[in-house]
């Protein structure tokens, strides 16, 4: 037990901020859970987690000991009984970074005399989470002054960056524990770089050949976690491993229905594992206890608009998953690295995690700060790394796009702020507002929701087998917008020089979850339709889009419940057709979820 981290209880009871740096599996989160259950200083303890799997795990642990715990994430909101106000009145809340930020902006008084627990704080280095976490810290610092110190924060990470600078900024006490519960042997397997081939499959083949040569004897290990960083590669690699190595393999990523993810996570904690190999994205590399013997790191690059390397902190996090406390004497981490990737691995092993960059999307943060009634230039005072000159540049952008006027948030800006719209989303929505013309309101609302989702959530960069999707899918969504199809692309081509039209496969994707995981796409379209709905209710876009966009929001929530229930193929098509065929009736229905009526109808 000496390897497990210990909190400074007296410091927490006296509102002393903490930064806890301790290896994966050393009980950081569990120690805070124990404190949260016993403490009587804070009115509220909020656990902010990066993944739905981590949120679910922490909530489940807390629920064993108290009824005064609530959970708020996109999965929890699919439950019939979910009530956001009721959840946030609980003494302990487990939520995502984004939900926490939204609550801090909208209901600041909730956080007087509260303790914020930010798990996996090294994601300050992540392009996807940097902006949200920076903003959370800025609001925390502002609230600490506003509430006279009666709010506190704990940052947790095995790979904390910028320790000296961050601790000075937060005035935090640093608790550092270098001892691992289970030691890990790390081996770098050097592989050649093959530019003309699929990067991920090339790495997978190298691993498969490594096993076939007898370098790794699978029978000696209970379970193996293989890390990659795209959903498609996770799916392809798991199928290839199962075929070539004749072992049970499965893939795990955030796009899978909750029941599927939960089954895999439960299997990882069981004594008798159903799966020998689990291929996962970051969903199992962060926060959640995995209990695997071996970790195999295949992905050390990211391929988005520009090719970049995986952050050394992420590599270190994945390596730290190897070894089963209480079961294994040692863990094993195998890292398959091309020549140019070895430097990233070395940085991870040396704990050279780099410096936290300044926020990567200033306009959305500046706008939300103004929306909160605060002087945006105060961000440079309360924020960790905000540039006054870039704050001023953002103010000019927000003025030009119509989100603020004379320093005040406009109705358009209110929608952008509340919905946490990024800069590129603001630009796209302005184009949609200008483009909107008369026509079928349902078709228009659907069309705009698909456009926003496809481009702002960057599905345009996802590599898919389009032929298979078009062959197995149903064109129901494309049929509904066929009168509009292509028109926005022509408009944007002449306006901004780029055709912003969703690919045909995107319209088919919701009817083929067996080919492409669509839980994430449905949630993305739900969020997009909520934005269109709010624009309509503020009369910023045609008011006749209010009813259909609200209908689409409910349809997407219900769709996620249907695939959670294991429905496939024609059953999903039947559900979608039922909804559109009964559009008028369902729009008036007081039932929040359409699937309940579909089931009754059947």
C-alpha positions in Angstrom: 0.0 0.0 0.0 3.0 2.3 0.4 3.0 2.9 -3.3 -0.4 4.5 -3.3 -0.7 8.2 -3.2 -1.8 10.0 -0.1 -3.7 13.3 -0.1 -2.9 16.2 2.3 -6.3 16.3 4.1 -5.4 19.3 6.3 -4.4 21.3 3.2 -7.7 20.4 1.4 -9.8 21.3 4.5 -8.1 24.7 4.5 -8.8 25.4 0.8 -5.2 24.8 -0.3 -5.1 23.9 -4.0 -3.3 20.7 -4.8 -1.5 19.2 -7.8 -1.2 15.5 -7.4 1.4 13.8 -9.7 1.5 10.1 -9.4 1.8 7.1 -11.8 -1.2 5.4 -13.4 -2.8 2.9 -11.0 -1.4 4.6 -7.9 -4.9 5.5 -6.6 -5.0 9.3 -7.3 -8.7 9.4 -8.2 -9.6 6.8 -5.6 -7.9 8.9 -2.8 -10.0 11.9 -3.8 -13.2 9.8 -4.0 -12.5 8.7 -0.3 -12.0 12.3 0.7 -15.2 13.4 -1.1 -17.2 10.8 0.7 -15.9 11.8 4.2 -15.3 15.5 4.0 -17.7 18.1 5.5 -16.0 21.3 4.4 -17.3 21.8 0.8 -20.9 22.1 -0.2 -20.1 20.4 -3.5 -17.4 18.2 -5.0 -17.2 18.1 -8.8 -15.2 15.4 -10.6 -14.4 16.6 -14.2 -13.3 13.7 -16.4 -12.1 13.5 -20.1 -14.0 10.4 -21.3 -17.5 8.9 -20.8 -15.8 5.7 -19.7 -14.0 7.5 -16.9 -17.1 9.4 -15.9 -19.1 6.2 -15.7 -16.4 4.4 -13.7 -16.1 7.1 -11.0 -19.8 7.6 -10.8 -20.3 3.8 -10.3 -17.7 3.7 -7.5 -19.3 6.7 -5.7 -22.8 5.3 -6.1 -21.8 2.2 -4.0 -21.4 4.5 -1.0 -23.8 7.4 -1.4 -27.1 8.4 -3.0 -25.9 12.1 -3.1 -24.0 11.7 -6.3 -25.1 12.8 -9.8 -23.7 12.2 -13.3 -23.9 14.6 -16.2 -22.7 13.5 -19.7 -24.3 12.8 -23.0 -24.9 9.2 -22.1 -26.6 10.1 -18.8 -28.9 12.5 -20.7 -30.4 9.5 -22.6 -32.0 8.3 -19.5 -35.8 8.9 -19.0 -35.3 10.1 -15.5 -32.4 12.6 -16.2 -32.9 16.1 -14.8 -30.0 18.5 -15.1 -31.1 20.8 -12.3 -31.6 17.8 -9.9 -28.2 16.4 -10.8 -26.3 19.7 -10.1 -28.0 20.0 -6.7 -26.2 16.8 -5.6 -23.4 17.0 -3.1 -21.0 15.1 -5.5 -21.2 15.4 -9.3 -19.2 13.5 -12.0 -19.2 15.2 -15.3 -17.1 16.2 -18.4 -14.9 19.2 -18.8 -17.3 20.7 -21.2 -20.4 20.3 -19.0 -18.5 21.7 -16.0 -17.5 24.8 -18.0 -21.0 25.3 -19.2 -22.3 25.2 -15.6 -19.6 27.6 -14.4 -20.6 30.1 -17.1 -24.4 29.8 -16.6 -24.7 29.2 -12.9 -21.6 30.6 -11.1 -23.3 30.7 -7.7 -23.4 26.9 -7.8 -19.7 26.8 -7.2 -19.4 28.8 -4.0 -17.7 26.6 -1.5 -17.0 23.8 -3.9 -14.0 21.6 -4.7 -13.2 21.0 -8.4 -11.3 17.8 -9.3 -9.7 18.0 -12.7 -8.6 14.5 -13.7 -6.0 14.0 -16.5 -4.9 17.6 -16.2 -2.0 16.9 -18.7 -4.7 17.3 -21.4 -3.8 21.0 -21.2 -1.3 19.9 -23.8 -4.0 18.4 -26.1 -5.2 20.3 -29.1 -8.7 19.1 -28.4 -8.9 19.9 -24.7 -6.4 22.8 -24.3 -9.0 25.6 -24.8 -11.6 24.1 -22.4 -9.2 23.4 -19.6 -7.5 26.8 -19.9 -10.9 28.4 -19.6 -11.9 26.3 -16.6 -8.7 27.4 -14.8 -9.5 31.1 -15.6 -13.0 30.8 -14.2 -11.7 29.0 -11.2 -9.2 31.8 -10.5 -11.8 34.5 -10.9 -14.3 32.6 -8.7 -11.6 32.1 -6.0 -11.3 35.9 -5.7 -15.0 36.5 -6.0 -15.9 33.9 -3.3 -13.2 35.0 -0.9 -11.2 31.8 -1.4 -14.2 29.6 -0.8 -13.6 27.4 -3.8 -10.7 24.9 -4.3 -9.2 22.8 -7.0 -7.2 19.6 -7.4 -5.3 18.7 -10.6 -4.6 15.1 -11.1 -2.2 13.5 -13.6 0.5 10.9 -14.0 2.2 13.2 -16.6 1.7 16.8 -15.4 3.4 19.4 -17.6 4.7 22.8 -16.5 4.7 21.8 -12.9 6.6 24.7 -11.5 4.7 27.3 -13.6 1.3 25.8 -13.1 1.7 25.4 -9.3 2.8 29.0 -9.0 -0.2 30.2 -11.1 -2.6 28.1 -8.9 -0.7 28.7 -5.7 -0.9 25.0 -5.3 0.9 22.5 -3.2 2.5 19.7 -5.3 2.2 16.1 -4.1 4.5 13.9 -6.1 4.7 10.1 -5.9 7.2 8.4 -8.2 6.6 4.9 -7.0 4.6 2.6 -9.3 2.3 -0.1 -7.9 3.6 -2.4 -10.6 7.0 -1.9 -12.3 6.9 -1.8 -16.1 9.5 -3.1 -18.6 9.5 -0.9 -21.7 10.8 -2.2 -25.0 11.1 -0.1 -28.2 10.6 -2.1 -31.3 12.1 -0.2 -34.2 10.2 -0.5 -37.5 10.9 0.9 -41.0 8.9 3.9 -42.3 6.7 3.0 -45.3 5.2 6.2 -46.6 3.1 4.7 -49.4 1.2 2.3 -47.1 -1.5 2.7 -44.5 0.4 3.9 -41.4 -1.8 2.1 -38.8 -2.1 -1.2 -40.6 1.7 -1.2 -41.3 2.2 -0.9 -37.5 -0.3 -3.6 -36.9 1.4 -6.0 -39.3 4.7 -5.3 -37.6 3.1 -6.3 -34.2 1.5 -9.4 -35.7 4.9 -10.5 -37.2 6.6 -9.9 -33.9 4.1 -12.3 -32.2 4.5 -14.9 -35.0 8.2 -14.9 -34.6 7.8 -15.8 -30.9 9.0 -12.5 -29.6 5.8 -12.2 -27.5 4.0 -15.3 -26.3 0.4 -14.3 -26.0 -0.4 -17.4 -23.9 1.8 -16.0 -21.1 -0.4 -13.0 -20.6 -4.0 -12.6 -19.5 -5.0 -9.6 -21.5 -3.3 -7.1 -24.0 -4.2 -3.5 -24.7 -3.3 -2.2 -28.2 -3.3 1.6 -28.5 -4.1 3.5 -31.7 -5.6 6.9 -32.1 -8.4 6.7 -34.7 -11.7 4.8 -34.6 -11.3 3.3 -38.0 -7.8 2.0 -37.3 -9.0 0.5 -34.0 -11.7 -1.4 -35.9 -9.4 -2.5 -38.7 -6.5 -3.6 -36.4 -8.7 -5.6 -34.1 -10.2 -7.6 -37.1 -6.7 -8.1 -38.5 -5.3 -9.4 -35.2 -8.2 -11.8 -34.7 -7.7 -13.1 -38.2 -3.9 -13.5 -38.2 -3.3 -14.5 -34.6 -6.4 -16.5 -34.0 -7.3 -14.9 -30.7 -10.4 -13.1 -29.5 -10.0 -9.4 -30.2 -12.3 -6.4 -29.9 -12.2 -2.6 -30.5 -13.2 0.2 -28.1 -13.8 3.8 -28.9 -16.1 6.7 -28.0 -18.3 6.1 -31.1 -19.6 2.8 -29.8 -23.0 2.5 -28.0 -22.7 2.7 -24.2 -23.7 -0.9 -23.6 -20.9 -2.2 -26.0 -18.3 0.0 -24.3 -19.4 -1.0 -20.8 -19.3 -4.7 -21.7 -15.7 -4.4 -22.8 -14.7 -2.3 -19.8 -16.3 -4.9 -17.4 -14.5 -7.7 -19.2 -11.2 -5.9 -18.5 -11.9 -6.1 -14.8 -13.2 -9.7 -14.7 -11.2 -12.7 -13.7 -12.2 -14.7 -16.8 -11.6 -12.4 -19.8 -13.6 -13.0 -22.9 -11.2 -11.0 -25.0 -7.4 -11.6 -25.3 -6.7 -8.3 -27.2 -8.5 -5.0 -26.9 -7.6 -2.4 -29.5 -8.5 1.1 -28.2 -8.2 4.8 -28.8 -7.7 7.3 -25.9 -10.9 6.0 -24.3 -9.1 3.3 -22.4 -5.8 5.2 -22.2 -7.2 7.9 -19.9 -8.6 7.7 -16.3 -10.3 4.3 -16.4 -8.7 1.3 -14.6 -7.8 -1.3 -17.2 -5.9 -4.1 -15.5 -4.0 -5.4 -18.5 -0.7 -7.2 -18.5 0.7 -5.8 -21.7 0.3 -2.5 -23.6 1.2 -2.3 -27.2 1.7 1.2 -28.6 1.2 1.4 -32.4 0.2 5.0 -33.0 2.8 7.7 -32.5 1.5 10.1 -35.1 -1.8 11.9 -35.7 -3.1 12.6 -39.2 -5.5 15.6 -39.3 -5.0 18.7 -41.4 -1.3 18.5 -40.6 0.7 15.4 -39.6 1.8 15.7 -36.0 3.2 13.4 -33.3 1.3 12.0 -30.4 2.1 14.0 -27.2 4.8 12.5 -25.0 2.4 12.8 -22.1 -0.2 10.6 -23.9 2.5 8.0 -24.7 3.5 7.9 -21.0 -0.2 7.6 -20.0 -0.6 4.6 -22.3 2.6 2.9 -21.1 1.4 3.4 -17.6 -1.6 1.1 -18.2 0.6 -2.0 -18.3 0.6 -4.2 -15.2 -2.2 -5.4 -13.0 -1.9 -4.2 -9.3 -2.4 -7.1 -7.1 -2.0 -9.6 -9.9 1.2 -8.8 -11.9 4.7 -8.5 -10.6 5.6 -6.6 -13.8 3.9 -5.0 -16.7 5.2 -4.9 -20.3 5.0 -2.0 -22.7 5.9 -2.6 -26.4 6.3 0.5 -28.5 6.5 0.1 -32.3 8.4 3.2 -33.4 9.5 4.4 -36.8 13.0 6.2 -36.8 11.5 9.7 -36.5 9.2 8.6 -33.6 11.8 7.4 -31.2 12.4 10.9 -30.0 8.8 11.1 -28.9 9.1 7.9 -26.9 12.4 9.1 -25.3 10.7 12.3 -24.2 7.9 10.2 -22.7 10.3 8.0 -20.8 12.3 11.1 -19.6 9.0 12.8 -18.5 9.8 15.7 -20.9 6.2 16.6 -21.5 6.6 20.1 -22.9 5.1 23.4 -22.1 1.4 24.2 -22.1 0.6 26.4 -25.1 -1.6 29.4 -25.0 -5.3 28.8 -25.8 -5.8 27.5 -29.4 -9.1 29.2 -30.0 -9.3 32.7 -28.5 -12.6 33.9 -29.9 -14.9 31.3 -28.2 -13.2 31.9 -24.8 -13.3 35.7 -25.1 -16.9 35.6 -26.2 -17.9 33.4 -23.2 -16.0 35.7 -20.8 -18.0 38.7 -22.1 -21.2 36.6 -22.0 -20.5 36.1 -18.3 -20.5 39.8 -17.8 -16.7 40.1 -17.4 -14.1 42.3 -19.0 -12.3 40.2 -21.6 -9.0 41.7 -20.8 -9.2 40.2 -17.3 -8.5 36.9 -19.0 -4.9 38.0 -19.1 -5.0 38.4 -15.4 -7.0 35.3 -14.3 -6.0 32.9 -17.2 -2.9 30.8 -17.2 -1.5 31.7 -20.6 -3.5 34.4 -22.4 -2.0 37.1 -24.6 -3.5 40.6 -24.3 -2.8 41.3 -28.0 -4.6 38.1 -29.1 -7.6 39.0 -26.8 -7.8 42.3 -28.7 -7.6 40.5 -32.0 -10.5 38.2 -31.0 -12.6 41.3 -30.0 -12.1 42.6 -33.5 -13.2 39.3 -35.0 -16.2 39.0 -32.8 -17.3 42.6 -33.7 -16.9 41.8 -37.4 -18.9 38.6 -37.3 -21.7 40.3 -35.2 -21.2 38.3 -32.0 -20.6 41.5 -30.0 -21.5 45.1 -30.5 -20.0 48.0 -28.5 -18.5 45.5 -26.1 -21.9 43.8 -25.4 -22.9 40.3 -26.5 -25.6 40.3 -29.3 -28.3 37.7 -29.6 -26.1 35.9 -32.1 -23.2 36.0 -29.6 -25.4 34.5 -26.9 -26.1 31.5 -29.1 -22.4 31.1 -29.9 -21.4 31.5 -26.2 -24.1 29.2 -24.8 -23.5 26.5 -27.4 -19.7 26.8 -27.1 -19.3 27.4 -30.8 -15.6 27.4 -32.0 -14.3 30.1 -34.3 -14.7 28.0 -37.5 -18.3 27.2 -36.4 -19.1 30.9 -36.1 -17.9 31.5 -39.6 -19.9 28.6 -41.0 -23.1 29.6 -39.2 -22.9 33.1 -40.5 -22.7 31.6 -44.0 -25.7 29.4 -43.3 -27.7 32.3 -42.0 -27.0 34.3 -45.1 -27.7 31.3 -47.4 -31.1 30.3 -45.8 -34.0 30.6 -48.2 -37.6 29.6 -48.2 -38.5 25.9 -48.7 -39.4 22.8 -46.7 -38.4 23.7 -43.1 -37.7 20.1 -42.1 -35.4 19.6 -45.1 -33.6 22.9 -44.3 -33.1 22.2 -40.6 -31.8 18.7 -41.4 -29.5 20.1 -44.1 -27.9 22.7 -41.9 -27.5 20.3 -39.0 -25.7 17.9 -41.2 -23.5 20.6 -42.7 -22.4 22.0 -39.3 -21.8 18.6 -37.8 -19.8 17.4 -40.8 -17.4 20.3 -40.9 -17.1 21.6 -37.4 -16.6 18.2 -35.9 -14.3 17.4 -38.8 -16.0 14.2 -40.1 -14.7 15.4 -43.5 -11.3 14.0 -42.4 -12.6 10.6 -41.5 -11.5 7.8 -43.8 -14.3 5.4 -44.5 -15.2 2.7 -47.0 -17.7 4.8 -48.8 -18.7 2.1 -51.3 -19.6 -0.3 -48.4 -21.6 2.4 -46.6 -23.6 3.4 -49.8 -24.2 -0.3 -50.5 -25.4 -1.2 -47.1 -27.0 2.1 -46.0 -30.4 3.7 -46.8 -30.7 7.1 -48.4 -33.5 8.3 -46.2 -31.7 11.4 -45.0 -30.3 12.2 -48.4 -33.8 11.8 -49.9 -35.2 14.4 -47.5 -32.7 17.0 -48.5 -32.4 16.1 -52.2 -33.9 19.4 -53.2 -31.2 21.3 -51.4 -28.2 19.0 -52.0 -25.3 20.8 -53.5 -26.8 24.2 -53.3 -24.8 25.3 -50.2 -21.6 23.9 -51.7 -22.1 26.1 -54.8 -22.9 29.1 -52.6 -19.8 28.7 -50.4 -17.6 28.0 -53.4 -18.5 31.4 -54.8 -18.4 33.0 -51.4 -15.3 31.7 -49.7 -13.7 29.6 -52.5 -14.5 26.2 -50.9 -17.4 23.9 -51.3 -18.7 23.1 -47.8 -21.0 20.1 -48.6 -21.2 16.9 -46.5 -20.1 13.8 -48.4 -22.8 11.4 -49.5 -21.6 8.8 -47.1 -22.4 11.1 -44.1 -26.1 11.1 -45.0 -26.1 7.2 -45.2 -24.0 6.7 -42.1 -26.8 6.7 -39.5 -28.3 3.7 -41.1 -25.2 1.5 -41.1 -23.9 1.3 -37.5 -22.5 -2.1 -38.3 -20.1 -0.5 -40.8 -19.4 2.9 -39.2 -19.9 3.7 -35.5 -22.6 6.4 -35.5 -23.3 7.1 -31.8 -20.9 10.0 -32.0 -22.3 11.3 -35.3 -25.8 11.2 -33.9 -24.7 13.2 -30.8 -22.9 15.7 -33.1 -26.0 16.2 -35.2 -28.1 16.6 -32.1 -25.8 19.4 -30.9 -25.8 21.0 -34.4 -29.6 21.0 -34.5 -29.7 22.6 -31.0 -27.7 25.5 -32.4 -30.1 25.8 -35.4 -33.0 25.7 -32.9 -31.5 28.5 -30.8 -30.7 30.7 -33.8 -34.3 30.3 -34.9 -35.8 31.1 -31.5 -33.7 34.3 -31.5 -35.0 35.1 -35.0 -31.4 35.0 -36.3 -32.5 32.5 -38.9 -36.0 31.8 -40.2 -38.4 31.1 -37.4 -39.9 28.2 -39.3 -36.8 26.2 -38.5 -37.6 26.1 -34.8 -40.0 23.2 -34.8 -38.1 20.9 -37.2 -34.7 21.5 -35.5 -36.2 20.7 -32.1 -37.6 17.5 -33.7 -34.1 16.6 -35.0 -32.6 17.1 -31.6 -35.1 14.6 -30.1 -34.7 12.2 -33.1 -31.0 12.0 -32.6 -31.3 11.3 -28.8 -33.8 8.6 -29.5 -31.6 7.2 -32.3 -28.8 6.8 -29.8 -31.1 4.9 -27.5 -32.2 2.6 -30.3 -28.6 1.6 -31.2 -27.9 1.2 -27.4 -30.7 -1.3 -27.4 -28.9 -3.4 -30.0 -31.1 -2.6 -33.0 -29.5 -3.0 -36.3 -30.0 -2.7 -40.1 -33.6 -2.6 -41.1 -34.9 -2.0 -37.6 -33.0 1.3 -37.5 -34.3 2.3 -40.9 -37.8 1.4 -39.7 -37.4 3.6 -36.7 -36.1 6.6 -38.7 -38.9 6.2 -41.2 -41.5 6.0 -38.4 -40.2 9.3 -37.0 -40.3 11.1 -40.3 -43.6 9.6 -41.3 -45.1 10.8 -38.0 -43.3 14.1 -38.0 -46.3 16.3 -37.2 -47.7 14.1 -34.4 -44.3 13.5 -32.8 -43.4 17.2 -32.9 -46.5 17.8 -30.7 -45.8 14.8 -28.4 -44.8 15.5 -24.8 -42.7 12.3 -24.7 -39.1 13.3 -24.7 -38.0 10.2 -26.6 -39.5 8.9 -29.9 -38.3 5.3 -29.5 -40.8 4.7 -26.7 -43.7 5.5 -29.1 -42.1 3.5 -31.9 -41.9 0.5 -29.7 -45.6 1.0 -28.6 -46.6 1.4 -32.2 -44.8 -1.9 -33.2 
